[in-house]
């Protein structure tokens, strides 16, 4: 049997290591990069066995709707349901965010058949340990709202939360008052349910990792600490805008949100000052 020269054996070893590395990257979700790399060397621009991520394909790992088809209603009454586990089995880590063309609210409803009237959801197969209300201030941002709901509903279902989403709309043409809308949302949400956590959520922010649990902590929590528009880091140390989480007790202790900020900005810094007292208590 003919032996390959030493240089050829070394080249084959190096090639095998590269293929193994690409396989690991592919498994961890870097499909586009791997497909692009092989496409450089393949005349057709794509490589057999290396699929390119295409829109409207909800079967690939990383899609926010993946695994939701596994949620089924057991043959027991609501009172006999077990508690949901501490860590949801449907959590998968980073989720792929894409914006479907010509998305409508009807599409969002069809994709989330277990969500009931008023944007309410309870896990059908277990009793959730957490009850979270999402408060979204809104005016003239219909497309942003559709995209957010398209992603947020399955995102929260993967976490096995008992949740409700409240859209607080400001009518008329007066200057927008985000903080006042959040106060209205808190009051209306607490009328319907004894929520143990409230998320105050800008309409144009979509979560990208379902390990970012929409539950409250012992202190007020800033949940949007890494946003793409800021290079996935805080614009300044005390920034508290975007998405924040409070228990009802924390909300009352800090006297809610300031009503006197009209237009965008200012109320976030005020809230950041109000929450500083929690770390010392």
N, C-alpha and C positions, 0 to 999 in steps of 0.2 A: 504494500500500500504506500502510495506516494505521500510524503510528509510535506505540509505547507511550509514555506519559508517563515522564519521568525517574525519578520515584519508583517506578513499576511496574517499570522496567528494573532499578533498584537492588535492589528486593525480589526479583526473579527471580534476580539474580546471587547474592544472599545465600542464597536457597533452594538453589541449585545447589551452593554451597560446603558448606552443611549436609549435603546428601545425599551429597556426595563424602566428607565427614568420617565420616559414619555408615557408608558402604561400607567405608572403611579399617578402622574399628573392628570391623565385622562380620567382615572378613577375618582380623583378628588375634585373634579369639576372643571378642569381647564380645557374643555373640549375645543373651544374656538381657537385657542393658541396652538393646540396640538394639530388640529385640522389645517390651520394655516401653515404650520411648519412642513407637514407632508405635502401640502398643496404646492409648495415651492418646487418640489422635485417631481411632481406628478403632472403630466401634460394636461390632463383634464381639469386641473385646478383643485380637485378633491381626490381623496384616496379611499379605495374600497375598505370597509371596516372602520373608517374614522368618520362618523356622521357629523355633519355641521348642524349646530343648533338652529332650528327654524322656528318662526313664530307659530302660535296656535297649536303647538304640540305639547299637551299637558301630561305626557307619559314619561318624560325624562326626569331623572333625579334633579332636585333643585327647584322644580316647579312648585309654586305655592299651593296648587291644588293636588299635588301628589299625595297619596295615601288616604285622602278623605273618603274615597270609595270604600275603604275598609271599615268606616264607622257604620255600624248597624245597630238597630234597636233590638235588645234582647227580649226574650219572651217572659218578662217579669214586670210587675207593676212598678210605677215610679217610686213608690215607698220602699221597694225591695232592692233598689239599685245599690251596688257597692260604691264606696268612695273612689274617686279617680286617684290614680297613683301620684306620688310626689313629682315624678318626671313623666310627662306625657310620652307615650310610645310613638306619637306622630311627629314629634319635633325632629327636624332634619338639619338644622343649621342654616347656612346661607341660602337664600331663595333667589330665584331668577326673576328680575323685574322687567316686564315688557308691557308696552302700552298697545292693546289691541286696537285695530283700526275700526272706526265707526262704532265704538262701544256705547251701549245704551243701558239705562237702568233695568230694562227688561232682561238684558243679557246677564247682569249681575244677579238678578233674582233667579234666573234659570240655573246659574252656576252654583247657587247656594240654596238648595231646596229645603234644608233643615232650619233656615232662618225664618222666624215667624214675623207677623205683622209688628211694625214698630222697630225693626232691626234687632230683635231679641233672639238669643240662642242659648240652649242648654245642651250639654253633651247627652245624647240619647242612651248611652251605654253605661254611664256612671254619674255619680253626684259630684259636681265640681266643688273643690275646696275654696274657690275664689269667685267673687262676684265683682265684676269690673264694668263701670260705665265709661264710655268714650264720648267726650264732649267736643264737638267740632264747630267752631265759629265759621260762618259762611255768608258770602254775598257775591253773586255774579261770578262764581267759580265752578260752574256746572261740570265742565270737563275734568277739572282736577278732582272734584268730588266723586265722579264716576270711577276714575282710575283708583282713587284711594279705597273706595268701598269694594271694588273688584279684588284688590289685594288684601285689604284688612280683614274682611270676613273669613276667608280661609286661614289666614295667618292666626287669628284668634281661636278658630276651631281646632287648629293643630295643637294649641296649648291647653285644650280641654277646659276652657273658661266658661262660666256662666256670665254672659255679657249682654250689654245693650248699647247701641250707637245712637246718639242724639245729635241731630243737625240743628244748630241754633242759627237761624237766618235773620239777618238785619234787613228790614224792608226800607224803602225810600232811598233818597239820594244824599242823606246826611253823611258826614264824615264817619268812617268805620270806627267802631269802638270794640276792639277784640276782648278786652278785659271785662267789660260789662256783659258781653254775650256769654263769657265763661261763667260769670255769676248767675245769669239767668239759667244756663244749662245745669249748673249744680242744683239750683232750687227745683227745677222741673224734674231732673233725674231722681232726686231724693224723694219726691212725691210718689213716684211709681214703685220704688224698690229701696230696700235698706242696703244700698251698695257698700261694700267694705273698701272699695278703691275707685278713684275717679281719675281718668286720663284726659288731660286737656290738650287737644291735638290739632295742630295746624292742618289745613286741608291739602297742602301741597307737599307733604312729607310722607313717603312710603317706607315702612320698615323693611330691612334687607336681611335680617337674620332672626329666625323664630326662637332662638335662645335668649333673645331680649324679651323676657317675660313681662307681660302687661299686668303686673301685680304690684302692690305698694310695699314699701319698706318701712322701717321704724322712723325714718326721717323723710321729708319731702325728696322726691327723686326726679332728677333731670334725665329723661330717657332718650333724648336726641343729642348725645354728646359727640357723635361722629356723622357729619352730613357731607354729601359729595360736593356741595357748593362751597364748603369751607375746607376742602381737601381732607375730609374725614378727621378734623380736629376742631377744637373750640376756637371761635374767633377771638375770645378773651376769657380769662379764667373764671369770671363770675357770670358768664352767659347762662341764662336759664330759659331761653325761648324755644319755640318749636313744639316740643312734646314734654309735658311734665306730669307727674303723678302725685296725688295727695289722697290721704284717707280723709273721711269727713271730719274727724277730730283735728287733723292738721290744718284743713281748710278753715275751720272755725277759729283755731288758735291764731292763725295769721290774718284773720279778719277778711278772708276772701281775696279777691283781686281789686286793684284800684280802679274806680269808675271814671276818674278824671283824665284819662289819657285818650285823646281822640287822634285817629290816624295810626299808622304802623310805628311801633317802637316806643320805648320808654317804660311801658308797663312791665316788660321782662326784667329790667334792672331793678325796678321797684320791688317786684316779687322776690328777686334774688336777695335783696336786703332783708325782706320780711322773714325769709326762711333761715337766715343765719342764726337766729336765736335757738333753733332746734338742736344744733350741734352742741350747744353749751348746756342743754338741759337733759 
